[in-house]
Amino acid sequence: MSAKGKQSNKSADKNANDRNDVASKENYAEKANPQWKLISHEQINTLLDLTVEQVQFQFEEILGLKNYQTCLKEASLLDYFVSGFWWTREMNYTCQQISFIMALLQLLLDNISEKQMPFVDNLNEFAKMISGTRQSPSPEVDSLFDAEQAMSITDYLKCSLFQNYQLYEFLFSQPREELLLGKKRTIEVISSADFVAPLEEGMNTDDYLHYMTPVEQQEEGQRTSQEEDGEVPGETALEQEKENKATGLEGYNVQDVKDVLGDLTKEMLGTLQAEFTEKLRVQEESFSTRLEPLKHSACK
């Protein structure tokens, strides 16, 4: 083989070794520093510029939590991820660091909800993940987190997840019944044919049924008999009937009305006459009192 051929083979072997080294480093970084698959680094950069309310709205769409306002489980999940993301934002972490922490939050929560992993086992899982970020695949590449950042992550997860571990276990292990709050009302509709409404003037129903209904039935019977005999009530009777209905005197004849009006007139006139007599007497006494001194003066 010529020298030129040997040199080309060496170059090809070197390029292959370089590609293998890059691939192995990438595989190592992916295993040691997993990234959250639900959002990309570009999306994280966009979320960093939003307010906390806007971030919450975006996480509702990303996580598919449509019923968080009525479902305790969805509300807890939304608060868990939004709080974690906002904490990483306040710590000024990079997109890669934020993606790793979100993936870590997802992993620890999946261990509780899907694997029912005990507290100690899940804590060991967290320790392995966080220790892997302190290792570097090569001297030229820095580790994902330094010692101070790793301690901060540990403190945050201690307060947010591990101190409330039993609550999260209960949340994912105990089913919750959906309570529909409401009140059932039954409204009975009364047929007008079976119920006689009282007068519009506000007469009591019992009085109306006792006094007025028999009169109406009697008048209806008389009217029917007159029609059968060929007699038609005169215009005066019809007008009087309409007037009685308009004034609320339906069921009373003319004599009854005259008697009532006569009694009312006598009572009113008697009262007026008594008042007039009393006022006249008072005026006479006052006038007599004033004339008394004049009489004595005239006698002198």
FITIRO-77625 format. One record per residue (C-alpha): residue number from 0; residue in one letter; y, z, x. Coordinates in steps of 0.02 Angstrom, whole numbers. Last residue first. Example, Ala and Ser with C-alpha at 12.3 -4.5 7.8 and 13.67 -1.06 7.14 Angstrom:
<fipas>
fipa resi 1, resn S, py -53, pz 357, px 684
fipa resi 0, resn A, py -225, pz 390, px 615
</fipas>
This chain:
<fipas>
fipa resi 299, resn K, py 5053, pz 4317, px -6116
fipa resi 298, resn C, py 4941, pz 4229, px -6242
fipa resi 297, resn A, py 4965, pz 4062, px -6155
fipa resi 296, resn S, py 4912, pz 4133, px -5987
fipa resi 295, resn H, py 4755, pz 4208, px -6062
fipa resi 294, resn K, py 4708, pz 4040, px -6140
fipa resi 293, resn L, py 4736, pz 3948, px -5976
fipa resi 292, resn P, py 4621, pz 4067, px -5884
fipa resi 291, resn E, py 4477, pz 4029, px -6007
fipa resi 290, resn L, py 4497, pz 3840, px -6003
fipa resi 289, resn R, py 4408, pz 3818, px -5835
fipa resi 288, resn T, py 4257, pz 3918, px -5889
fipa resi 287, resn S, py 4247, pz 3822, px -6052
fipa resi 286, resn F, py 4244, pz 3656, px -5956
fipa resi 285, resn S, py 4103, pz 3715, px -5843
fipa resi 284, resn E, py 4004, pz 3776, px -5992
fipa resi 283, resn E, py 4030, pz 3611, px -6080
fipa resi 282, resn Q, py 3977, pz 3512, px -5925
fipa resi 281, resn V, py 3816, pz 3612, px -5908
fipa resi 280, resn R, py 3775, pz 3586, px -6091
fipa resi 279, resn L, py 3802, pz 3399, px -6078
fipa resi 278, resn K, py 3687, pz 3389, px -5924
fipa resi 277, resn E, py 3550, pz 3483, px -6017
fipa resi 276, resn T, py 3566, pz 3372, px -6169
fipa resi 275, resn F, py 3556, pz 3213, px -6063
fipa resi 274, resn E, py 3401, pz 3275, px -5972
fipa resi 273, resn A, py 3315, pz 3319, px -6135
fipa resi 272, resn Q, py 3361, pz 3150, px -6210
fipa resi 271, resn L, py 3295, pz 3057, px -6057
fipa resi 270, resn T, py 3129, pz 3150, px -6063
fipa resi 269, resn G, py 3108, pz 3117, px -6248
fipa resi 268, resn L, py 3152, pz 2934, px -6224
fipa resi 267, resn M, py 3020, pz 2914, px -6084
fipa resi 266, resn E, py 2884, pz 3001, px -6184
fipa resi 265, resn K, py 2925, pz 2905, px -6342
fipa resi 264, resn T, py 2925, pz 2740, px -6248
fipa resi 263, resn L, py 2758, pz 2777, px -6160
fipa resi 262, resn D, py 2678, pz 2822, px -6326
fipa resi 261, resn G, py 2743, pz 2663, px -6406
fipa resi 260, resn L, py 2686, pz 2555, px -6259
fipa resi 259, resn V, py 2509, pz 2624, px -6272
fipa resi 258, resn D, py 2504, pz 2601, px -6460
fipa resi 257, resn K, py 2573, pz 2424, px -6447
fipa resi 256, resn V, py 2443, pz 2377, px -6314
fipa resi 255, resn D, py 2301, pz 2445, px -6420
fipa resi 254, resn Q, py 2368, pz 2350, px -6570
fipa resi 253, resn V, py 2371, pz 2187, px -6473
fipa resi 252, resn N, py 2188, pz 2197, px -6418
fipa resi 251, resn Y, py 2122, pz 2263, px -6252
fipa resi 250, resn G, py 1978, pz 2184, px -6152
fipa resi 249, resn E, py 2089, pz 2092, px -6027
fipa resi 248, resn L, py 2245, pz 2191, px -5994
fipa resi 247, resn G, py 2253, pz 2153, px -5804
fipa resi 246, resn T, py 2419, pz 2064, px -5818
fipa resi 245, resn A, py 2352, pz 1889, px -5780
fipa resi 244, resn K, py 2196, pz 1914, px -5885
fipa resi 243, resn N, py 2298, pz 1979, px -6031
fipa resi 242, resn E, py 2416, pz 1831, px -6016
fipa resi 241, resn K, py 2270, pz 1709, px -6017
fipa resi 240, resn E, py 2197, pz 1792, px -6173
fipa resi 239, resn Q, py 2367, pz 1791, px -6259
fipa resi 238, resn E, py 2385, pz 1606, px -6219
fipa resi 237, resn L, py 2214, pz 1572, px -6291
fipa resi 236, resn A, py 2252, pz 1673, px -6448
fipa resi 235, resn T, py 2417, pz 1583, px -6472
fipa resi 234, resn E, py 2337, pz 1412, px -6445
fipa resi 233, resn G, py 2217, pz 1443, px -6586
fipa resi 232, resn P, py 2033, pz 1482, px -6564
fipa resi 231, resn V, py 1918, pz 1339, px -6618
fipa resi 230, resn E, py 1809, pz 1359, px -6772
fipa resi 229, resn G, py 1665, pz 1236, px -6796
fipa resi 228, resn D, py 1540, pz 1370, px -6846
fipa resi 227, resn E, py 1444, pz 1347, px -6681
fipa resi 226, resn E, py 1607, pz 1358, px -6584
fipa resi 225, resn Q, py 1652, pz 1518, px -6675
fipa resi 224, resn S, py 1481, pz 1592, px -6637
fipa resi 223, resn T, py 1499, pz 1550, px -6450
fipa resi 222, resn R, py 1672, pz 1628, px -6443
fipa resi 221, resn Q, py 1606, pz 1785, px -6527
fipa resi 220, resn G, py 1463, pz 1797, px -6401
fipa resi 219, resn E, py 1579, pz 1771, px -6254
fipa resi 218, resn E, py 1695, pz 1903, px -6324
fipa resi 217, resn Q, py 1549, pz 2025, px -6336
fipa resi 216, resn Q, py 1490, pz 1986, px -6158
fipa resi 215, resn E, py 1667, pz 2008, px -6092
fipa resi 214, resn V, py 1683, pz 2174, px -6185
fipa resi 213, resn P, py 1515, pz 2234, px -6117
fipa resi 212, resn T, py 1569, pz 2189, px -5939
fipa resi 211, resn M, py 1737, pz 2277, px -5945
fipa resi 210, resn Y, py 1696, pz 2459, px -5980
fipa resi 209, resn H, py 1538, pz 2507, px -5885
fipa resi 208, resn L, py 1530, pz 2368, px -5754
fipa resi 207, resn Y, py 1715, pz 2384, px -5713
fipa resi 206, resn D, py 1710, pz 2572, px -5710
fipa resi 205, resn D, py 1560, pz 2571, px -5590
fipa resi 204, resn T, py 1643, pz 2440, px -5478
fipa resi 203, resn N, py 1805, pz 2538, px -5462
fipa resi 202, resn M, py 1957, pz 2435, px -5507
fipa resi 201, resn G, py 2045, pz 2359, px -5356
fipa resi 200, resn E, py 2172, pz 2243, px -5436
fipa resi 199, resn E, py 2060, pz 2096, px -5389
fipa resi 198, resn L, py 1937, pz 2150, px -5522
fipa resi 197, resn P, py 1762, pz 2199, px -5467
fipa resi 196, resn A, py 1628, pz 2072, px -5415
fipa resi 195, resn V, py 1476, pz 2054, px -5526
fipa resi 194, resn F, py 1317, pz 2041, px -5423
fipa resi 193, resn D, py 1159, pz 1946, px -5463
fipa resi 192, resn A, py 1239, pz 1775, px -5489
fipa resi 191, resn S, py 1354, pz 1800, px -5341
fipa resi 190, resn S, py 1203, pz 1810, px -5227
fipa resi 189, resn I, py 1211, pz 1948, px -5100
fipa resi 188, resn V, py 1192, pz 1899, px -4917
fipa resi 187, resn E, py 1100, pz 2027, px -4811
fipa resi 186, resn I, py 1158, pz 2040, px -4632
fipa resi 185, resn T, py 1032, pz 2098, px -4502
fipa resi 184, resn R, py 1101, pz 2151, px -4333
fipa resi 183, resn K, py 1005, pz 2154, px -4170
fipa resi 182, resn K, py 1090, pz 2237, px -4023
fipa resi 181, resn G, py 1085, pz 2180, px -3843
fipa resi 180, resn L, py 1037, pz 2224, px -3667
fipa resi 179, resn L, py 898, pz 2118, px -3597
fipa resi 178, resn L, py 808, pz 2218, px -3464
fipa resi 177, resn E, py 711, pz 2115, px -3339
fipa resi 176, resn E, py 570, pz 2218, px -3270
fipa resi 175, resn R, py 568, pz 2254, px -3085
fipa resi 174, resn P, py 416, pz 2231, px -2976
fipa resi 173, resn Q, py 391, pz 2358, px -2836
fipa resi 172, resn S, py 341, pz 2290, px -2664
fipa resi 171, resn F, py 495, pz 2194, px -2607
fipa resi 170, resn L, py 630, pz 2320, px -2655
fipa resi 169, resn F, py 520, pz 2469, px -2615
fipa resi 168, resn E, py 493, pz 2408, px -2439
fipa resi 167, resn Y, py 680, pz 2374, px -2423
fipa resi 166, resn L, py 717, pz 2552, px -2480
fipa resi 165, resn Q, py 588, pz 2621, px -2360
fipa resi 164, resn Y, py 672, pz 2533, px -2214
fipa resi 163, resn N, py 846, pz 2598, px -2249
fipa resi 162, resn Q, py 872, pz 2676, px -2077
fipa resi 161, resn F, py 785, pz 2525, px -2001
fipa resi 160, resn L, py 891, pz 2392, px -2084
fipa resi 159, resn S, py 1080, pz 2415, px -2075
fipa resi 158, resn C, py 1105, pz 2566, px -1963
fipa resi 157, resn K, py 966, pz 2532, px -1836
fipa resi 156, resn L, py 998, pz 2346, px -1847
fipa resi 155, resn Y, py 1178, pz 2374, px -1792
fipa resi 154, resn D, py 1133, pz 2494, px -1653
fipa resi 153, resn T, py 1003, pz 2376, px -1581
fipa resi 152, resn I, py 1123, pz 2229, px -1586
fipa resi 151, resn S, py 1253, pz 2333, px -1494
fipa resi 150, resn M, py 1124, pz 2382, px -1361
fipa resi 149, resn A, py 1078, pz 2200, px -1333
fipa resi 148, resn Q, py 1263, pz 2159, px -1313
fipa resi 147, resn E, py 1284, pz 2294, px -1182
fipa resi 146, resn A, py 1130, pz 2238, px -1084
fipa resi 145, resn D, py 1181, pz 2055, px -1078
fipa resi 144, resn F, py 1128, pz 1930, px -1208
fipa resi 143, resn L, py 1063, pz 1750, px -1199
fipa resi 142, resn S, py 1012, pz 1763, px -1017
fipa resi 141, resn D, py 1105, pz 1654, px -893
fipa resi 140, resn V, py 1028, pz 1493, px -828
fipa resi 139, resn E, py 1034, pz 1449, px -642
fipa resi 138, resn P, py 910, pz 1585, px -594
fipa resi 137, resn S, py 779, pz 1506, px -706
fipa resi 136, resn P, py 691, pz 1541, px -871
fipa resi 135, resn S, py 803, pz 1692, px -903
fipa resi 134, resn Q, py 749, pz 1859, px -976
fipa resi 133, resn R, py 865, pz 1975, px -1072
fipa resi 132, resn T, py 837, pz 1878, px -1233
fipa resi 131, resn G, py 651, pz 1916, px -1225
fipa resi 130, resn S, py 691, pz 2103, px -1231
fipa resi 129, resn I, py 773, pz 2079, px -1401
fipa resi 128, resn M, py 623, pz 1991, px -1473
fipa resi 127, resn K, py 495, pz 2112, px -1403
fipa resi 126, resn A, py 594, pz 2263, px -1464
fipa resi 125, resn F, py 610, pz 2187, px -1638
fipa resi 124, resn E, py 423, pz 2163, px -1651
fipa resi 123, resn N, py 398, pz 2342, px -1593
fipa resi 122, resn L, py 513, pz 2400, px -1734
fipa resi 121, resn N, py 413, pz 2296, px -1857
fipa resi 120, resn D, py 253, pz 2378, px -1801
fipa resi 119, resn V, py 328, pz 2553, px -1813
fipa resi 118, resn F, py 400, pz 2524, px -1988
fipa resi 117, resn P, py 242, pz 2455, px -2065
fipa resi 116, resn M, py 225, pz 2267, px -2096
fipa resi 115, resn Q, py 209, pz 2218, px -2279
fipa resi 114, resn K, py 171, pz 2042, px -2214
fipa resi 113, resn E, py 276, pz 1943, px -2339
fipa resi 112, resn S, py 423, pz 2055, px -2388
fipa resi 111, resn I, py 430, pz 2173, px -2239
fipa resi 110, resn N, py 388, pz 2051, px -2099
fipa resi 109, resn D, py 498, pz 1924, px -2186
fipa resi 108, resn L, py 645, pz 2044, px -2170
fipa resi 107, resn L, py 617, pz 2066, px -1983
fipa resi 106, resn L, py 604, pz 1878, px -1958
fipa resi 105, resn Q, py 759, pz 1835, px -2060
fipa resi 104, resn L, py 866, pz 1963, px -1968
fipa resi 103, resn L, py 803, pz 1895, px -1802
fipa resi 102, resn A, py 843, pz 1716, px -1857
fipa resi 101, resn M, py 1018, pz 1774, px -1902
fipa resi 100, resn I, py 1033, pz 1857, px -1731
fipa resi 99, resn F, py 974, pz 1698, px -1643
fipa resi 98, resn S, py 1096, pz 1587, px -1739
fipa resi 97, resn I, py 1239, pz 1704, px -1695
fipa resi 96, resn Q, py 1193, pz 1698, px -1510
fipa resi 95, resn Q, py 1184, pz 1508, px -1511
fipa resi 94, resn C, py 1349, pz 1495, px -1604
fipa resi 93, resn T, py 1433, pz 1610, px -1480
fipa resi 92, resn Y, py 1468, pz 1793, px -1516
fipa resi 91, resn N, py 1642, pz 1858, px -1551
fipa resi 90, resn M, py 1582, pz 2031, px -1605
fipa resi 89, resn E, py 1681, pz 2014, px -1768
fipa resi 88, resn R, py 1587, pz 1853, px -1805
fipa resi 87, resn T, py 1420, pz 1936, px -1769
fipa resi 86, resn W, py 1465, pz 2073, px -1895
fipa resi 85, resn W, py 1513, pz 1942, px -2025
fipa resi 84, resn F, py 1343, pz 1858, px -2005
fipa resi 83, resn G, py 1248, pz 2020, px -2027
fipa resi 82, resn S, py 1351, pz 2074, px -2178
fipa resi 81, resn V, py 1325, pz 1904, px -2260
fipa resi 80, resn F, py 1138, pz 1911, px -2226
fipa resi 79, resn Y, py 1103, pz 2084, px -2296
fipa resi 78, resn D, py 1230, pz 2071, px -2438
fipa resi 77, resn L, py 1148, pz 1913, px -2501
fipa resi 76, resn L, py 974, pz 1988, px -2487
fipa resi 75, resn S, py 1026, pz 2145, px -2580
fipa resi 74, resn A, py 1107, pz 2045, px -2721
fipa resi 73, resn E, py 952, pz 1936, px -2735
fipa resi 72, resn K, py 840, pz 2089, px -2755
fipa resi 71, resn L, py 957, pz 2176, px -2877
fipa resi 70, resn C, py 961, pz 2027, px -2995
fipa resi 69, resn T, py 1109, pz 2016, px -3116
fipa resi 68, resn Q, py 1253, pz 1960, px -3003
fipa resi 67, resn Y, py 1134, pz 1888, px -2873
fipa resi 66, resn N, py 1066, pz 1762, px -2997
fipa resi 65, resn K, py 1099, pz 1599, px -2904
fipa resi 64, resn L, py 1034, pz 1649, px -2733
fipa resi 63, resn G, py 983, pz 1483, px -2657
fipa resi 62, resn L, py 993, pz 1546, px -2477
fipa resi 61, resn I, py 1113, pz 1410, px -2418
fipa resi 60, resn E, py 1210, pz 1399, px -2582
fipa resi 59, resn E, py 1237, pz 1586, px -2600
fipa resi 58, resn F, py 1271, pz 1591, px -2413
fipa resi 57, resn Q, py 1417, pz 1471, px -2438
fipa resi 56, resn F, py 1492, pz 1582, px -2575
fipa resi 55, resn Q, py 1475, pz 1736, px -2465
fipa resi 54, resn V, py 1561, pz 1646, px -2322
fipa resi 53, resn Q, py 1704, pz 1600, px -2439
fipa resi 52, resn E, py 1725, pz 1781, px -2491
fipa resi 51, resn V, py 1718, pz 1837, px -2308
fipa resi 50, resn T, py 1854, pz 1714, px -2260
fipa resi 49, resn L, py 1812, pz 1551, px -2174
fipa resi 48, resn D, py 1840, pz 1489, px -1995
fipa resi 47, resn L, py 1675, pz 1557, px -1928
fipa resi 46, resn L, py 1581, pz 1468, px -2067
fipa resi 45, resn T, py 1628, pz 1297, px -1996
fipa resi 44, resn N, py 1566, pz 1342, px -1822
fipa resi 43, resn I, py 1404, pz 1404, px -1901
fipa resi 42, resn Q, py 1384, pz 1238, px -1991
fipa resi 41, resn E, py 1400, pz 1145, px -1825
fipa resi 40, resn H, py 1273, pz 1262, px -1746
fipa resi 39, resn S, py 1148, pz 1215, px -1881
fipa resi 38, resn I, py 1098, pz 1314, px -2035
fipa resi 37, resn L, py 932, pz 1361, px -2114
fipa resi 36, resn K, py 832, pz 1349, px -1953
fipa resi 35, resn W, py 896, pz 1508, px -1873
fipa resi 34, resn Q, py 867, pz 1493, px -1685
fipa resi 33, resn P, py 728, pz 1567, px -1580
fipa resi 32, resn N, py 775, pz 1639, px -1409
fipa resi 31, resn A, py 614, pz 1678, px -1315
fipa resi 30, resn K, py 508, pz 1545, px -1398
fipa resi 29, resn E, py 642, pz 1412, px -1402
fipa resi 28, resn A, py 702, pz 1456, px -1226
fipa resi 27, resn Y, py 525, pz 1442, px -1160
fipa resi 26, resn N, py 498, pz 1276, px -1243
fipa resi 25, resn E, py 663, pz 1212, px -1175
fipa resi 24, resn K, py 620, pz 1272, px -1001
fipa resi 23, resn S, py 449, pz 1189, px -1012
fipa resi 22, resn A, py 527, pz 1027, px -1071
fipa resi 21, resn V, py 654, pz 1029, px -930
fipa resi 20, resn D, py 519, pz 1064, px -800
fipa resi 19, resn N, py 408, pz 927, px -870
fipa resi 18, resn R, py 550, pz 804, px -864
fipa resi 17, resn D, py 586, pz 850, px -684
fipa resi 16, resn N, py 402, pz 832, px -638
fipa resi 15, resn A, py 398, pz 660, px -717
fipa resi 14, resn N, py 554, pz 609, px -623
fipa resi 13, resn K, py 479, pz 669, px -460
fipa resi 12, resn D, py 315, pz 576, px -491
fipa resi 11, resn A, py 412, pz 416, px -528
fipa resi 10, resn S, py 514, pz 434, px -369
fipa resi 9, resn K, py 357, pz 466, px -266
fipa resi 8, resn N, py 275, pz 311, px -338
fipa resi 7, resn S, py 428, pz 206, px -298
fipa resi 6, resn Q, py 425, pz 267, px -117
fipa resi 5, resn K, py 240, pz 226, px -98
fipa resi 4, resn G, py 270, pz 50, px -163
fipa resi 3, resn K, py 412, pz 20, px -38
fipa resi 2, resn A, py 306, pz 85, px 105
fipa resi 1, resn S, py 172, pz -44, px 66
fipa resi 0, resn M, py 0, pz 0, px 0
</fipas>
